Amino acid sequence: MNIFIETYGCQMNVADSELVSSILNDHDHNIVDDIDRADVIIFNTCSVRQHAEDRVIGRINNEMSRKQTKKQLKIGVIGCMAQRLGENLKDKNNGLDFVVGVDQYKKLPEIITNLFENPDFSSETIVNNKEVYEGLYPLHTGKFNAFVTIMRGCNNFCSYCIVPYTRGRERSRPVDAIIKEIHNVSSKGFKDVTLLGQNVNSYNYENVNFAELLRKANKIETVNRIRFVTSHPKDLSDEVIEVMANSEKVCEHLHLAMQSGDNEILKRMNRGYTAEHFYNIVQKLRQAMPQIAITTDIIAGFPGETEEQFQRTFDLMNKIKFDYAFTFKYSPRTGTKAAEYTDQVPEEIRLKRLQKLIDLQQEITLQKYQDQIGMTKKIYVEKISKKSKLEVAGKSRDFKITVFPGDKSLIGKFVKVKIVDAMGWTLRGEMI
């Protein structure tokens, strides 16, 4: 059976698509990258914002026309939206054949096989807060960076976030299994490994915490670079910062979501830290690793946010000067506590505040990139540049894309490059 998987959302969804590919591949199904060859189309979905769900529903509706010319074609939905809506997805599109939640992927081969014998709609969305898919190795689609999931679920219940409701309670994978998987991907040529979890800083398996897991991963000789996402500020310990600074392979890059610079808003968000605590963490990180790149997420127009509270966020953002910030206007998410707040900020104000954050970050990011002109950096070359076949592109340890003259023989290699220019969110260099 030829199966095409289309993925939406975060790195966790990408990793889950690779996991599902492996499960299906082990049952003699063939994963294809051409939707026209598919006997089964699977949409791996995101629920973090309503827009994400609407986009997927639009895509599903567009692809339903294929069933008119290919009568046996099956179309299904997996991932967070499947977990959240379950059988109700059938009401949005009665052409759907199956819906499978995030803890039931092992049942996919059986579900798909049965559909071709019994075409009745199938739904499997039971939550299993112990499922970590142990013993299964993802079928990695990338060539250079491999995602290794170290934990699943989330216990934080930020008031704006749907994730704990779609991915269940937090559970950590066994240490030995994670280390074995890192060995496995590195033996296949992956030199850059990213450890994944909704909150990696709270990883704990039989008294092995995240800092100790990083120490163990750092000892794996065949891996060159180790990254991790996502980090929650309330759980980022001094020990983790120390391990990052002293581990040769752990990269000097951290994504740390600030969300707001106002303590009252942070409390309403149920974030578990203050603006002062967040700033203190940033200071510790930069003291331990002066060259560290710190990126973040920030929400504009959270319910009840006054102009003064927004200004505190703006000011803290300007004070910290992140390398990059993913900025969003608050979007009510049905099922979350914040969606029930009665003091929603008007849309036009949310958009205005969002634009102010975007404009500020563009200035900061450009300056951050320009500050690297003249530096020599080691680049992991990943591909031919999109704009010129005479140039290649890759990432530095601080996760900045660098383009420089070269050919495909450099792909997959580490190259020393002198930075000569900064354009937009890209560095330009010359190979040394």
C-alpha positions in Angstrom: 0.0 0.0 0.0 1.4 3.4 -0.9 0.9 5.9 1.9 1.5 9.7 1.7 1.8 11.7 4.9 1.4 15.5 5.0 2.6 17.1 8.3 1.6 20.3 10.0 2.8 22.0 13.1 5.8 21.7 15.4 8.9 19.5 15.5 6.9 17.0 17.6 4.6 16.5 14.8 7.5 16.0 12.3 8.9 13.4 14.7 5.5 11.7 15.0 5.2 11.5 11.2 8.6 9.8 11.1 7.4 7.4 13.9 4.2 6.7 12.0 6.2 6.1 8.8 8.3 3.5 10.6 5.3 1.7 12.1 3.6 1.5 8.6 6.9 0.6 6.9 7.3 -2.3 9.4 3.9 -3.6 8.2 4.9 -3.7 4.5 3.4 -0.3 3.6 5.3 2.0 1.3 5.8 5.6 2.3 5.7 7.8 -0.8 6.5 11.5 -1.3 4.2 11.9 -4.3 0.5 12.3 -3.4 -0.6 11.2 -6.8 0.8 7.7 -6.1 -1.0 7.4 -2.8 -3.6 4.7 -1.9 -3.8 6.3 1.5 -3.4 10.0 2.4 -2.7 10.9 6.1 -2.8 14.4 7.4 -0.8 14.8 10.7 -2.4 17.8 12.3 -1.8 20.7 14.7 -4.3 22.2 17.1 -2.3 25.0 18.7 -4.4 27.6 16.9 -7.8 27.6 15.2 -6.1 28.8 12.0 -4.0 25.7 12.0 -7.1 23.5 12.1 -8.9 25.5 9.5 -6.0 25.2 7.2 -5.9 21.4 7.4 -9.6 21.1 7.0 -9.3 23.2 3.8 -6.6 20.9 2.6 -8.6 17.8 3.3 -11.6 19.2 1.5 -9.4 20.0 -1.5 -8.1 16.4 -1.7 -11.5 14.8 -1.5 -11.9 15.2 -5.2 -9.3 12.5 -5.7 -11.8 10.0 -4.5 -13.9 10.6 -7.7 -11.2 9.2 -9.9 -9.6 6.8 -7.4 -12.5 5.0 -5.7 -10.4 3.0 -3.3 -8.4 6.0 -2.0 -8.6 6.4 1.8 -8.0 9.7 3.6 -7.4 10.0 7.4 -6.4 12.4 10.1 -3.9 11.8 12.9 -2.2 14.1 15.5 -3.5 16.8 17.8 -6.6 17.8 15.8 -7.6 14.1 15.6 -7.1 13.8 19.3 -9.1 17.0 20.1 -12.0 16.5 17.8 -12.1 12.7 17.3 -15.3 11.5 15.6 -16.5 15.1 15.3 -14.1 15.4 12.3 -16.5 13.3 10.4 -19.1 16.0 10.7 -16.6 18.5 9.1 -16.0 16.1 6.2 -18.0 13.0 5.7 -15.5 11.7 3.2 -13.0 11.0 5.9 -12.1 7.3 6.5 -10.3 7.3 9.8 -9.2 9.5 12.7 -6.3 8.3 15.0 -5.1 10.2 18.1 -1.5 10.7 19.3 -1.4 7.6 21.6 -2.9 5.1 19.1 -0.4 5.1 16.2 0.4 1.4 16.7 -3.1 0.6 15.5 -2.7 2.4 12.1 -1.6 -0.7 10.1 -4.6 -2.7 11.3 -7.0 0.3 10.7 -5.8 0.8 7.2 -5.9 -2.9 6.3 -9.5 -3.2 7.6 -10.7 -0.1 5.7 -10.0 -1.9 2.4 -12.1 -4.8 3.5 -14.7 -2.9 5.5 -15.0 0.8 4.5 -16.8 2.0 7.7 -15.4 5.1 9.3 -12.8 4.2 12.1 -11.9 6.3 15.1 -9.2 5.6 17.7 -8.5 8.4 20.2 -8.3 6.8 23.6 -5.6 8.6 25.7 -2.8 6.4 27.0 -0.6 8.4 29.4 2.0 5.6 29.5 2.6 5.3 25.7 6.1 6.3 24.7 6.3 4.0 21.6 9.3 2.2 23.1 11.3 0.0 20.8 10.2 1.9 17.7 12.7 3.9 15.6 11.4 6.7 13.4 12.0 6.6 9.7 13.9 9.9 9.4 13.0 12.0 6.4 15.8 14.6 6.7 19.4 13.9 5.8 21.3 16.0 8.4 19.3 16.7 11.5 17.5 13.9 13.4 14.8 14.4 15.9 14.9 12.1 18.9 11.9 12.3 21.2 12.8 12.0 24.9 9.4 12.6 26.4 5.7 13.0 25.5 2.9 15.0 26.9 2.8 18.1 29.1 1.8 18.9 32.7 2.0 22.7 32.6 -1.5 23.8 31.5 -0.6 27.3 30.4 -4.0 29.0 30.2 -3.8 29.7 26.5 -2.5 26.3 25.4 -4.4 23.2 24.1 -1.4 20.9 24.1 -1.9 19.2 27.5 -5.5 18.3 26.4 -4.3 16.8 23.1 -1.0 15.1 24.1 -1.9 14.0 27.6 0.3 13.8 30.7 4.0 14.1 30.8 6.1 10.9 30.6 9.8 10.4 30.0 11.3 7.7 27.8 14.0 5.4 29.4 17.5 6.8 29.3 19.1 3.7 27.7 16.5 3.8 24.9 17.2 7.4 24.1 21.0 6.9 24.1 20.5 3.8 21.9 18.4 5.8 19.4 21.0 8.6 19.3 23.7 5.9 18.5 21.3 4.5 15.9 20.8 7.8 14.0 24.4 8.8 14.2 25.4 5.4 12.7 23.2 6.4 9.7 25.2 9.6 9.2 23.2 12.2 11.2 25.7 14.5 12.8 23.2 17.0 14.3 20.6 15.6 16.8 17.7 17.5 18.4 16.2 16.2 21.6 12.4 16.8 21.6 9.8 17.2 24.3 7.0 19.6 25.2 9.2 20.6 28.2 12.6 18.9 28.0 13.8 20.6 31.2 11.4 18.5 33.3 12.7 15.2 31.8 13.2 12.6 34.6 13.5 8.9 34.3 14.5 6.8 37.3 16.2 9.9 38.9 18.1 10.8 35.7 17.3 14.4 35.0 17.7 16.4 31.8 21.2 17.7 32.7 22.5 14.1 33.2 20.8 13.0 30.0 22.7 15.8 28.2 26.0 14.6 29.8 25.4 11.1 28.5 24.5 12.2 25.0 27.6 14.4 24.9 29.8 11.3 25.3 28.5 9.8 22.1 31.5 10.1 19.7 29.7 9.8 16.4 27.5 12.9 17.1 28.9 16.4 16.4 26.0 18.6 17.6 23.2 18.3 20.1 20.3 20.6 20.4 17.0 20.5 22.3 13.5 22.0 22.3 11.4 23.1 24.0 12.6 24.6 27.3 10.3 26.0 29.9 11.8 28.9 31.9 10.4 27.7 35.2 12.3 24.4 34.9 15.6 25.5 33.3 18.1 24.8 36.1 21.6 26.1 36.8 22.8 22.5 36.3 21.5 22.5 32.7 23.1 25.8 32.0 26.4 24.4 33.4 26.2 21.3 31.3 25.4 23.3 28.2 28.5 25.5 28.8 30.8 22.6 29.5 29.6 20.1 26.9 31.5 20.2 23.7 28.6 19.0 21.5 25.7 20.8 23.1 25.1 23.9 20.9 25.1 27.5 22.0 21.5 28.0 21.1 18.4 27.9 23.3 14.7 28.6 22.5 13.1 29.9 25.7 9.6 31.2 25.5 9.1 34.5 27.4 5.5 35.0 26.3 5.1 38.2 28.3 7.2 40.7 30.3 4.4 41.5 32.7 4.1 39.5 36.0 0.3 39.8 36.2 -0.1 38.6 32.6 2.4 35.8 33.2 0.4 34.7 36.3 -2.9 34.7 34.2 -1.0 32.6 31.6 -0.1 30.2 34.4 3.6 30.3 33.3 5.0 29.8 36.8 7.8 32.4 36.7 8.2 36.2 36.8 9.7 38.6 34.3 12.6 39.1 36.8 13.2 35.4 36.9 13.2 35.1 33.2 15.7 38.0 32.8 17.9 36.4 35.5 18.0 33.1 33.5 19.1 35.0 30.3 21.9 36.7 32.3 23.1 33.3 33.6 23.0 31.9 30.1 25.0 34.7 28.6 27.5 34.7 31.4 28.1 31.0 31.0 28.1 31.2 27.2 28.8 34.7 25.8 28.1 33.6 22.2 24.8 31.9 22.9 21.9 32.7 20.6 18.5 32.9 22.5 15.2 32.8 20.6 11.8 33.1 22.1 8.0 33.2 21.7 5.9 36.2 22.7 2.1 36.7 22.7 0.6 40.2 22.1 -2.8 41.1 23.3 -3.4 38.4 25.9 -6.8 38.8 27.6 -6.8 41.7 30.0 -3.4 43.1 28.8 -3.3 46.8 29.3 -1.2 49.2 27.3 1.2 49.5 30.3 1.5 45.7 30.6 2.2 45.4 26.9 4.9 48.1 27.2 6.6 46.0 29.9 6.8 43.2 27.4 8.1 45.5 24.7 10.7 47.0 27.1 11.9 43.6 28.4 12.2 42.3 24.8 14.3 45.4 23.9 16.4 44.9 27.0 17.1 41.2 26.4 17.6 41.5 22.6 16.7 38.0 21.4 18.4 36.7 18.3 14.9 36.0 17.0 11.4 36.0 18.3 8.3 34.2 17.1 5.6 36.7 17.8 1.9 36.0 17.8 -1.3 37.9 18.5 -3.4 36.1 21.1 -5.9 33.8 19.5 -8.6 32.2 21.8 -8.5 28.5 21.8 -11.7 26.6 22.6 -11.1 24.3 25.6 -8.5 26.5 27.3 -9.0 28.6 30.4 -7.9 31.9 28.7 -10.7 31.5 26.0 -13.2 31.9 28.8 -11.8 35.2 30.1 -14.3 38.0 29.5 -11.7 40.7 29.1 -10.6 39.8 25.6 -8.4 42.5 23.9 -10.0 43.8 20.6 -8.5 42.4 17.4 -7.3 45.7 16.1 -5.3 46.4 19.3 -3.8 42.9 19.2 -2.7 43.4 15.7 -1.2 46.8 16.5 0.8 45.5 19.4 1.9 42.5 17.4 3.3 44.8 14.6 5.2 46.8 17.2 6.9 43.6 18.4 7.7 42.5 14.9 9.2 45.9 14.0 11.4 45.8 17.1 12.6 42.3 16.6 13.5 43.0 13.0 15.8 45.8 14.1 17.4 43.6 16.8 17.8 40.6 14.6 19.5 42.6 11.9 21.9 44.1 14.4 22.6 40.7 15.9 23.5 39.3 12.5 25.6 42.3 11.5 27.5 41.9 14.7 28.8 38.6 13.4 30.5 40.1 10.3 34.2 39.3 10.5 33.6 36.1 12.7 34.8 32.7 11.6 32.2 30.0 12.1 31.9 26.3 11.5 29.0 25.6 9.2 27.3 22.2 8.7 26.5 22.3 5.0 23.0 21.0 4.3 22.0 22.0 0.8 22.5 24.0 -2.4 21.3 27.6 -1.9 17.7 28.3 -3.1 18.9 31.4 -4.9 22.0 30.2 -6.6 23.4 26.8 -7.7 26.9 28.2 -7.2 26.3 28.6 -3.4 25.6 26.2 -0.5 23.7 26.8 2.8 24.0 25.4 6.2 23.7 26.2 9.9 26.2 27.3 12.6 26.1 26.0 16.2 24.0 29.1 17.1 21.4 28.0 14.5 22.0 30.8 12.0 21.7 30.0 8.3 24.9 30.9 6.4 25.2 31.0 2.6 28.6 30.9 0.8 30.1 29.9 -2.6 30.5 26.2 -3.0 29.2 23.1 -4.7 27.3 19.9 -3.8 30.6 18.1 -2.8 30.4 20.2 0.4 27.0 18.9 1.5 27.1 16.9 4.7 30.5 18.4 5.7 31.6 20.9 8.4 33.3 23.9 6.8 35.0 27.0 8.3 33.5 30.1 6.9 34.3 33.8 7.5 31.2 36.0 7.7 31.3 38.9 5.3 27.7 40.2 5.3 24.3 39.9 6.9 21.1 40.1 4.8 17.7 39.6 6.4 17.9 36.5 8.5 20.8 35.1 6.5 24.6 35.4 6.9 26.8 35.4 3.9 30.3 34.1 4.1 33.5 32.9 2.4 35.0 29.5 2.9 38.4 29.5 4.6 
